[in-house]
Amino acid sequence: MARGDLALVLMAAGKGTRMRSRLPKVLHRVCGRPILLHALELGRELGAKRRIVIVGSGEDEVRAAVSGQDVELVRQTEQLGTAHAALQARAALASHDGPVIVMNGDHPLYRASTLRSLRETWETRKAGLAILVTEMPDPTGYGRVLRDASGRVARVVEENECSATLRRVREVNLGAYCADARTLFDLLGRVRNDNAKGEYYVTDLIEIALAAGLTVESSAAADWRESLGINTRQELALAESLLRERIVEQLMQDGVTLTHPQSTFVDVDVRIGEDTVLGAGVTLRSGTRIGSGCRIDPGVVIEASVIGDDAWIKPGCFFESARVGNRCEVGPNAHLRPGADLRDDVRVGNFVEVKNSILGNGTKADHLSYIGDADVGEGVTIGCGAITVNYDGAKKTRTTIGDRAFIGCNSNLIAPVTIEPEAYVAAGSTITKPVPSGALAVARAQQRVIEGWRKKRFADGEHE
């Protein structure tokens, strides 16, 4: 590789008016990650020491989206075209000694290997400028690459400048360029806006470089679908589909079984261990980690959650910011809300909701319960319909249940309250005071039986 570190410059200042959105175009998500962050991740994979984003429209939102990352933002005050946008990075890279890759920030599908090849082409062929190209079955919207008699790149013509003949050319420029910093910004400074739109086109770099006696080389993307830029909702949906296809293919190569890949939605940063099986219609959203040997049944949605090894998540469950330990069984139709923490061998059944609670090893709540703001020990049994009453209308308080306690069906534990280890709560009880270890708490109204009540109720001839 060339002397000096790589810098990546991403152009992300455009308004994206065709998206018809209040959100900046580059912040729309593809497989769980904003478009711009896909491009920034490429820079990290390429080992770029400098990652610079040219911002304009939606600057505040973009700044918030990249907060916490090692990214530099440079503002394009006036949007005068792509060459003008790239030129804004000149001051930031004034002392940079090394190659620079300039590309659009709205391309989420490039592989790192594709841009690595672009840099290698520039380096090994000693080019003044290297550009990324591909052949597309439908090149509409892209600048066409024109070559001379020897097959060398001669120029790139934007589509709105193309004649009918040139529009039939299928080789296109993908808008990614590599050059050393000094050469790049010298060429950008020479671009003029004498064209139909009065803009400074970065594609003019090719002709300017050739006129200056520099060699222009091209590197071809093997799969034209990598080149998809996003300008419309339709293109956003296509990018989502293409990347999802790539993700599920990689998962299967990594030892994950997908029973119906076409209906499985997995975000780009999800990680799954070997021998896990994903059923039809499973959705795994950003931040999710799933161990090995798990079974994730149809219709499950898991968001930003961690699942241990050998867990079984049954149909229709929804997890958000939850943790599930090894060998747990959850569902069907269970809801784990933020802060739910199921330790190993826990069993949570149908229509159970858990929020901001720890369930210790081997605890079970098999059906129709709510466990919120609770610390539940090991080996606890929580009966059908039992709930922790954690909210009094003003504040939330916690319930503590000790190891091996038994909570009978339809019990209400009014927080703050403590059920000590090995205590029992009788079915139908409303508990407001601590229950000592080994004790049985019964809190029910005395049963009354009114003989002949039905006959008296309807004595006046009313119908039931």
N, C-alpha and C positions, 0 to 999 in steps of 0.2 A: 504494500500500500504506500501511498505518497507520504512524504514527510508532513508532519503536522496532524492535528486532530480534525475530525469531521464536524462540520456544523450543518444543522438542518434548519431551513427557513420555510415556514408554512404560511401561505397566503390565506387569510381568513377574515378579510375586511368587508367582503361583499354583503349586500342586504339580503340576497336570496329571496327576491320578491315573488318568484314563482311558487315558493312553498306556501305562500299565503298564511303566514304564521307570525305571532308576536315573538316567538323564540328564534334567536339567530340560527341560520341554517346549520352551521357547523356544530350546534349543540343538540340537534335531533339525534335520537339514539338508534343505533344499529346493534342488535343482539346485546342490549344492556349497557352499551358504552357510547357516549357522545361521539359523533363523527370525528371531531377534531382530536379527541383523545386516542382514537385508533391510529391516527397519523403520528401523534406524539409517542405512542408506544413503539411504533416503527423506529423512531429515532433512538429510543432506548435499546432496542434489539440490535441496531446497527452500531451501537457504541458511540453515538454522537455526544461530544462534550458540550456542545452548545445547541440548544433548541430554542428557536426564536419564532414567535407567532406575530404576524402582521395583523393588527386589529383595526377595526373602524366601526361599522355598524354593530351595535350590541356589545360594545367594549366591556361594559360593566358585568354583563352576564358571562362573557368569555373569561374575564379576569376571575370571577368567582368559581367558574368551572375548573380552572387550572390551579386554583389556590393550593398551596402545599407542595406543588411539583417544582422541580428545578427547570423552570421555563422563563424565558424573557419575553416580554410583550413590547412591541414597537407599534406606535400609532400611525396610521395613514389618515391624515386629516381630510384630504380630498381624494375621492375615489376616481382616479384618472386612468385606470387600466392596470393590467397585471404586471407590466414592466415597472410602472411607477410604484406599485405595491412592493415588489421585491427590492426596489432601490432604497426603500425606507430602512432596510437592515444594514446599509453601508456604514453608518456611524457606529453601530453596535459591533460590527466586525472589522473595524478599521485596523486593528492590530492582529487579526486572525491570520495565522500562517498554516494553511491547509485547505483541503477541499470543502466545497459548500454544495449541498444539494438543495435546490429550490423546487417546491412543488405546491400544488393546491391543497388546502386543508380540508377539502370536502371529498376526499377519496379514502374510504374506509377499508378497501379490499386488497390493497397492495400487500404482498408478502415481503418480508425482510430480504429474502433471497433475490427478489426482483430488483430492489434498489441497491443491494450489494453488487449485483452484476453491472448495474449502471456505473457505479463507482469504479469497479474493476475495468470496465471498458475504457473509461476516461484515463485510468492509470496505465494499463498495459499497452494501450495504443498511443499513449502520449498525446492525447487530443487536447486541443484548446477548449473544446466544449463537447460534452456528451449529452445526448437526449434520449428519452425513453419513448419507444414507438411500439405499435402493434398493428395487426390487420384485423379489422372488424367486419362482420357480415353486414352490419348497417352502421356506417360511419357518421350518420347525421349528427350534427352539433359539434363535431371535432374538426380541428385544423388538419388539412391534408398534407402529407409529406411528399414533396417532389424531389426526384433524384436526377442526376445528370447522366450522360451516356455511359459513364463508368460505374454507375450504381451508387455513387456517393450522394449523401444528402446535399441538396442544393438550396432548398427553402421550405418553409411551411406557410401555407395560405389558410387563413381563418375562413370558416364556412361562408360567412356573409360577404367575403371577398372572392369566392370561388365562382368560376364560370360553370355552365352546365357540364362541360367535359370534366373539369377538375372535381366536381362533386361525385363523379363515378370512381375516383381513386379511393381504395379501401384502406390503404396504410395511413395511419393517423398519428399525430403527436399527442402524447398523453400528459404533457405539461409538467414533466419532471426533468430537471437540468442539473448537470454536475460540471463544475469548473473550480479552479483555485479562486480564492476570494478576490484577489486583485484583478484578475482577468474578468471575472463575473461582473463586478461593479463598474469596471471600465466599459464593458459592452452595454450594460444596462443604461449607463449615462449617455450613450449615443443613440438610444432609441428615440424615434420621432413619432408624432401623432398624425401624420398626413395620410389618414385612411378614412373610410366612410363614416366611422363612429367617432373620429377625433380622439381615440384613446391610444395609450402607449402599450403596445402588445409585447409581451415577453417572447412570443414566437419570432419576433424580428431579430432576436439574438443570433439566429442561424445565419441569415444573410450578412449581418454586420460582422460576425466572426469570420466568415469566408472572405469578405471584402478586406479584412485586416490581415489575411494570409494565415489564419488559424485553421487547424483541422477540426472538422465537426464529425463525430462518430455517433452511431446509433446503437442502442441496446434494446433488444426486443423482449417484451413481456411474453412469456410462453402461453399464457391464457389471457385472451383479450378481456375476459370478464373481470379481471383484476382492475381494469382501467375505469370501471364505472364511477363517474362523478355524480354527485347528487344535486339536482336542481328542482326536482318536483317530488310530490308525495309518491307518485308511481315509481320513480327511481329509488326512493327510500325503501319502498316495499320490496323492490327487486333486490336491492343490496342486502336487506334482511334475509331474504330467501337464499341468496347465494352464499352468504356467510354461514347461515344455519346449516346448509348442506355440507359445507366444509367442516364445521364443528362436529356434526354427528359422524361424519366419515372418520375423523381423527379419533373420536371416542371409541368407535368400533375397532380401529387399529390398535388402540391402547387396551383392549380387553374388556370393554363394556358392551353388554348386550342391549340392543334396542329392538323391541318387538315390532315397532312400527315407526321407523325413522321419519317418515313423512309428516307425522303428527307430533313429533317430539321437539320441544323448544328449549334450547340450552343456550344461555348467555355465554359470551366469549371468555369470561374469567372463571367460569365454574370448573371445579376439579372433582373427578370421580375415580374411585379406586377400581382395580380389576375385579371381574366377576360380579359386579353389580348389574342388575337387570332393571331397565326402565320400561314401563308399560306404555301403551298408547296414550297420547294426550297428556303426557307429563310435561310440566313447565318448570324449569330450574333457572331462577333469576340470579342476577349479579351478586357475587359474594358468597355463593353457596359452595360448601365442601361436603362431599359424601365419601364415606370410607369404602372398603372392599366388601364384597359378598352381600351387599344390601339388595333388597327387593323393594322397588318403588312402583306401586301399582297404578293402574290407569287413573287419569284425572287429578293426580296430585300436583299441587303448586307449592314450591318451596322457594322462599326469597331470603337471601342473606342469612342462611342458617347453616349449622354444622351438624352432620349426621355421622355417628361412629360406624364401626364395622358390624356387619351381620344384622343390621336393623331391618325391620319389615314395616314399611309405611303403606297402609292399606288404602283402598280407593277413596277419592274425594277429600283428602286432607289438605289443609292450608297451613303452612308454617311461615312465620315472618320473624326474623332476628331471634331465632330459637336455637337451642342446643339439644341434641338427642344422643344419648350414650350408646355403647355397644349392646347389641342383642335386644334392643327395645322393640316393642310392638306398639304401633300407634294407628288408631282408626278402626273402622272406616269413619270418614266425615268428622275427624277431630280438628280442632283449631288451636294451634300453638302460637300465641301472640308474643310480642317482644318481651324478652327476659325469661321466657319459659326455659327451664334447665332440667332435663330428664337425665338422671344418672343411669348407670348400667342396669340392664334387665328390668326396666320399668315397662309397665303395660298400661296404656291409655286407650280406652275404647271409643265406641261410637258416640258422637255428639258430646264429647268432653272438650271443655275449653280450659286452657291453662295460660295464665298471664303473670309475668314477673314472679315466678315461683320456682323453688327447687323441689324436685321429687327424688328422694334418696333411692339407693340401689334396691331393686326388687319391689318397689311400691307399685300398687295397681289401683287404677280408677277406671273401671271397665265400661261405664256408660252414664251419660246424661248428668254430668257433674260440672261444676264451675270451681276452679281452684285459682284464686287470684291473690297476689301479695301474701304468699304463704311459704313457710319453711317446713317441708314435710320430710320426716326421717326415713329410715330404711325399713322395708318390709311392712309398710302401712297398707291397710285396706280401706278404700273409700267407696262407700256403697252408692247405688244408683240414686241420682237426684240430690246428693249431698253437695252443699255449697259453702264456700267461705264468704261471709258477708263483710266485704272489705271497705265499703264506702258508706259514710253516714250523711252524705249530702254536702259535706264541707271538706272532709279530708279522708285519705285512705290510710288504713292501718293494717298491721300484719297479724296473721295467725301462725302459731307454731304447733306442729303435731310431732310428737316424739316417735322413736323407733317402735315398730310393731304395734302401734295403736290401731284400733278398729273404729271406723266411723260408719254408723248404720245408715240405711237408706233414708233419703228425705230429711237429713239433718241440716240445720243451719248453725254454723259456727260464727258467732257475732264478734268480729275483731274489735279491739285487740283481745285475744284469748289464747291460752295455752292448754293443749291436750298433752299430758305427760306420757312418757314411754309406757307402752302396754296398757294404756287406759282404754276403756270402751265407752262409746256413745251410742245409746239405744236409738233405733230407728224412729224418725219423726220428732226428734228432740231439737229444741232451740237452745243452744248453749251460750251463756253469757259470762260464766265464771270458770276459772281453771278447774281442770279435771285431774286429780292426782294419779300417779302411777298405779296401775292395777285396779283402779276403781271403775265402776259403771255409773255413767251419768244418764239419768232419765229426766226429761223435761217436757212433759206432755200435759195438756189439759185433761181433767178427769172425764171419762166417757159417760155420757148420759144416754139412756134409751127411753124414748117416749112412746109408750104403747098406744096403739090405735091412732097414731098421728095422721096417717093417710086418710082414714075414714073421716076424721074431723076436718081435715084440710079441704076436702071436696064435698062436705055435707050440704053446702048451699047450691049444689048442682053444677059447679064449675067443672069444666073439662080439664083433664091433665094437659 
